[in-house]
């Protein structure tokens, strides 16, 4: 008699199509414009939501609730002077002064208290007035929920709106950007200077933001006609100057888009 | 064309001091403690940040450091105020976005303090900076598989607390939906 060793049978896993209930489980914590969009099951659930009115309404309510909570947490007030306090008291990397911890903490706490009580600023430099400060501020604007002053899919319409508002409207965008549909725009302010914000549809599930400011508003504007690229937070940025304006492009770090943009800049060597 | 390999210190501070403070405040619920935690985080960056090999991880590194500093600070305290545990029944009505919109941040944070402590951190990170589930797990040192359920249950508890509060003393026009 020969023994036949029973082979474990494999359960054939058949992917079940997403139904409404499963879609709700998948989309319960869905955040539009986040990494969630890249998940295949999320995409499938979103497709179902577009077809199913009841599911679509439920999703709309969920997203609205998440955005409401998100706005509240992001509105937690930050003490004025905290940034300057950090910049003034924390040694720069590579120049660590080996203070005894309790002494440092006591000094830092005393300084925070001083700033809070008297409103005095200990300033050794004003980084917020330089390009890095401008860039960081604009990226935060792009990363956070904001209301555009105008929603328009036509760049001409956005430009006209900016012109009517007395903001920079005679900007010149590289051809790669100039041909994209618009999403909207707005007029921002930085250090008392107007900033035109143009939001473009990359048609790859990612919005692009272009910020335009007078070159003279920056003590250290980006170099003319040759972009600098830098990651800032979750976004990647490109900055350049052309004639009397400086430009900042902020977009999600999607390699295919940025490779195309870098090649376009290489070919033109000028925005 | 040049590609910056990282951020200078000033830009790093400018970009992250606000969100770090907000995270610290949601944990510590004290302005002084939150300021101290934020400053200490950047101090640690100044001394140890050079060890970070992947500059794209700087945000996660900063939030992880702050959370670690918070836990260390709490361990040294004699007593940490206990938080109430609210078990939200799935049958309870959820609140509408309008109720949340009409509340202020202080109210929402007070309600946050009443939910399960293990849900607070994941929930705040989920909303504050759109952290991914993996980032939240790294920052808080919790299993990735538990992140989503902690957030989900935290949100359910938070809605329950806010609905109760809205019913007792209307935050705005009380609107509930089933």
Interface residues (C-beta under 8 A of the other chain):
Chain A: X28 X29 X31 X34 X35 X61 X64 X65 X66 X67 X68 X69 X70 X71 X72 X73 X74 X75 X76 X77 X78 X79 X82 X83 X85 X86 X87 X89 X90 X91 X92 X93 X94 X96 X104 X105 X108 X109 X112 X125 X127 X128 X130 X132 X133 X135 X136 X137 X139 X140 X143 X226 X227 X228 X229 X230 X231 X232 X233 X234 X262 X265 X266
Chain B: X1 X2 X3 X4 X7 X8 X9 X10 X11 X13 X14 X15 X17 X18 X21 X22 X25 X26 X31 X32 X35 X36 X38 X39 X40 X42 X43 X45 X46 X47 X49 X50 X55 X56 X59 X94 X95 X96 X97 X98 X100 X101 X103 X104 X105 X108 X109 X124 X126 X127 X128 X130 X132 X148 X151 X152 X155 X158 X177
